[in-house]
Amino acid sequence: MERRGNFIDGEYDGLREWFDRNGQLRERGNWIDGEFDGLYERFYENGQLEMRGNYQYGKPEGLFEWLDENGRLTETKTYRNGGLVK
């Protein structure tokens, strides 16, 4: 898998993207000071969104959604301070 992103003082910082060997985007997320912070998305091989959710200081925060390969919502989970709420 190819990775693209920035390093600042030896840590990931800013947008980071992962591509499969065919050049298809598979994951995308924002990093601050070496931790996930902000929107994170994962994609199926066909390019369709598989999952999305937000991180705050490296922990899941808020609504996370999972979709099938046709884009239909299949599951949701809500996190607060890194812990599963529902």
Backbone bond lengths (Angstrom), bond angles and torsions (degrees), N, CA, C in turn:
res aa  C-N    CA-C-N  psi(-1)  N-CA   C-N-CA  omega(-1)  CA-C   N-CA-C  phi
1 M - - - 1.436 - - 1.530 109.10 -
2 E 1.306 116.35 133.17 1.459 121.43 176.85 1.531 109.23 -89.56
3 R 1.310 115.74 139.98 1.461 121.24 179.48 1.516 109.24 -120.49
4 R 1.321 114.86 141.92 1.465 120.68 175.67 1.524 108.25 -129.83
5 G 1.298 115.86 136.47 1.452 119.82 178.10 1.506 111.11 170.44
6 N 1.311 114.86 -178.96 1.461 121.59 -176.84 1.520 111.72 -107.86
7 F 1.318 114.04 149.61 1.458 121.96 171.88 1.522 107.69 -118.19
8 I 1.308 116.12 134.87 1.460 121.21 172.03 1.518 107.00 -130.33
9 D 1.314 116.52 122.30 1.465 122.20 -177.30 1.520 111.75 53.01
10 G 1.345 116.50 39.78 1.456 121.77 175.37 1.516 115.76 80.09
11 E 1.343 118.63 7.26 1.461 121.88 -179.93 1.521 109.83 -126.13
12 Y 1.350 114.70 150.51 1.454 119.11 175.37 1.521 109.47 -61.61
13 D 1.330 115.60 141.27 1.452 120.00 178.51 1.517 108.50 -155.13
14 G 1.325 117.16 124.22 1.452 122.07 -178.27 1.513 111.67 98.08
15 L 1.318 115.86 -164.46 1.455 121.74 -178.24 1.523 110.66 -68.60
16 R 1.331 116.10 133.80 1.463 122.58 176.51 1.516 107.37 -128.76
17 E 1.333 116.37 132.30 1.456 121.91 -178.37 1.521 110.47 -127.26
18 W 1.343 116.12 144.18 1.449 123.57 177.39 1.523 107.95 -118.09
19 F 1.345 116.23 132.35 1.452 122.65 -179.47 1.524 109.49 -122.27
20 D 1.345 117.02 142.83 1.459 119.36 176.17 1.525 110.23 -77.02
21 R 1.311 117.24 178.35 1.476 121.03 -175.33 1.523 113.03 -64.59
22 N 1.350 117.35 -16.55 1.463 121.10 177.23 1.525 112.45 -92.59
23 G 1.327 116.69 3.04 1.454 120.99 178.52 1.522 114.62 86.57
24 Q 1.346 116.69 5.83 1.465 121.38 179.99 1.529 110.05 -80.68
25 L 1.322 116.47 131.13 1.457 121.08 176.80 1.521 109.52 -63.47
26 R 1.335 117.31 127.22 1.467 121.66 -179.52 1.523 112.61 -113.10
27 E 1.335 117.95 -33.00 1.458 121.70 179.04 1.521 109.26 -146.64
28 R 1.342 114.42 150.24 1.461 119.76 178.31 1.527 107.18 -149.80
29 G 1.324 116.16 133.86 1.456 119.41 178.55 1.511 111.77 -160.57
30 N 1.307 114.71 159.73 1.452 121.19 179.67 1.527 109.80 -99.93
31 W 1.304 115.72 142.38 1.464 122.48 179.76 1.520 109.46 -124.98
32 I 1.313 115.96 143.91 1.459 122.14 171.14 1.522 107.41 -135.04
33 D 1.315 115.84 124.62 1.472 121.34 -179.99 1.521 112.94 51.66
34 G 1.348 116.96 40.79 1.458 121.43 174.74 1.508 115.50 82.06
35 E 1.343 119.12 8.41 1.465 122.10 178.87 1.517 109.87 -127.91
36 F 1.351 115.05 147.59 1.461 118.44 172.08 1.510 108.93 -56.98
37 D 1.321 116.42 135.75 1.460 120.90 176.71 1.520 107.77 -156.99
38 G 1.306 116.20 108.80 1.455 121.39 -177.07 1.509 111.00 115.10
39 L 1.304 115.93 -159.97 1.458 122.07 -175.23 1.531 111.63 -69.92
40 Y 1.335 115.28 135.58 1.464 123.03 173.45 1.527 106.82 -124.26
41 E 1.337 116.57 133.36 1.461 121.62 178.71 1.530 109.80 -133.22
42 R 1.342 115.11 143.56 1.466 121.87 176.17 1.527 107.06 -126.65
43 F 1.350 116.63 142.42 1.456 122.10 -172.83 1.525 111.53 -124.19
44 Y 1.341 115.42 147.47 1.458 121.92 172.65 1.532 109.83 -72.33
45 E 1.332 116.13 168.06 1.463 120.85 177.96 1.524 111.86 -59.42
46 N 1.349 117.24 -29.29 1.462 120.52 -179.31 1.536 112.65 -80.76
47 G 1.346 117.07 1.53 1.453 121.78 178.22 1.522 114.45 91.81
48 Q 1.338 116.28 -9.09 1.465 120.99 -179.89 1.527 109.84 -72.26
49 L 1.328 115.99 142.54 1.458 121.15 177.34 1.529 110.58 -61.89
50 E 1.327 117.34 129.76 1.462 123.29 179.18 1.529 111.16 -100.69
51 M 1.330 116.80 -39.04 1.458 120.88 -175.19 1.516 109.05 -158.67
52 R 1.353 115.22 147.34 1.461 119.83 174.17 1.520 109.08 -149.58
53 G 1.325 114.16 148.05 1.450 120.69 177.83 1.514 109.61 -172.79
54 N 1.299 115.35 169.61 1.466 121.16 -178.54 1.522 111.49 -109.31
55 Y 1.312 113.78 148.20 1.460 121.76 175.15 1.516 108.69 -120.25
56 Q 1.321 114.52 148.55 1.453 120.56 174.43 1.525 107.12 -134.70
57 Y 1.326 115.74 118.39 1.472 121.67 -178.31 1.538 111.95 54.47
58 G 1.333 116.62 39.91 1.452 121.70 175.81 1.517 115.43 83.50
59 K 1.334 118.09 2.93 1.470 121.68 -178.47 1.524 109.76 -120.15
60 P 1.342 116.29 143.96 1.467 118.07 177.29 1.524 111.06 -62.10
61 E 1.349 115.63 140.86 1.461 120.77 -177.18 1.528 109.84 -147.03
62 G 1.326 116.07 124.25 1.457 120.75 177.38 1.515 112.27 89.55
63 L 1.319 114.84 -155.68 1.456 122.87 -174.59 1.531 111.81 -79.85
64 F 1.340 115.88 131.37 1.457 123.19 171.06 1.525 106.74 -115.77
65 E 1.331 116.43 138.00 1.460 121.43 -178.38 1.526 110.08 -126.71
66 W 1.342 115.75 141.19 1.450 123.33 174.25 1.516 108.17 -118.67
67 L 1.339 115.47 138.49 1.458 121.21 -178.15 1.520 109.50 -126.81
68 D 1.338 116.18 153.72 1.458 118.74 175.64 1.534 109.04 -82.10
69 E 1.328 116.60 179.29 1.464 120.91 -175.53 1.520 113.41 -67.84
70 N 1.328 117.27 -9.39 1.464 121.37 176.75 1.525 112.16 -102.04
71 G 1.335 116.86 5.38 1.449 121.09 176.47 1.518 115.04 88.51
72 R 1.350 117.49 7.77 1.458 120.42 178.98 1.523 110.45 -85.90
73 L 1.310 115.64 134.50 1.455 122.20 178.67 1.522 109.88 -64.61
74 T 1.339 117.30 127.35 1.460 121.09 -178.51 1.523 113.59 -116.11
75 E 1.332 117.22 -23.46 1.461 119.84 -176.06 1.524 109.65 -159.50
76 T 1.313 116.53 146.43 1.464 121.88 172.32 1.523 108.57 -134.73
77 K 1.302 115.74 149.27 1.463 123.15 174.19 1.517 107.17 -141.76
78 T 1.313 115.71 147.20 1.455 121.17 178.28 1.520 109.33 -118.83
79 Y 1.321 115.77 133.20 1.465 122.62 -179.27 1.521 110.44 -119.76
80 R 1.313 115.11 146.63 1.461 121.17 173.44 1.524 107.76 -137.28
81 N 1.318 115.91 126.51 1.470 121.70 -178.13 1.522 112.37 51.59
82 G 1.340 117.20 37.71 1.450 122.85 176.71 1.513 114.76 84.43
83 G 1.333 118.35 -6.36 1.462 121.59 -179.30 1.515 112.16 -105.66
84 L 1.322 115.83 145.51 1.457 121.77 179.11 1.525 110.06 -70.04
85 V 1.334 116.35 126.21 1.469 122.21 178.47 1.520 109.58 -96.52
86 K 1.347 116.12 -48.32 1.473 120.92 176.78 1.511 110.96 -161.15
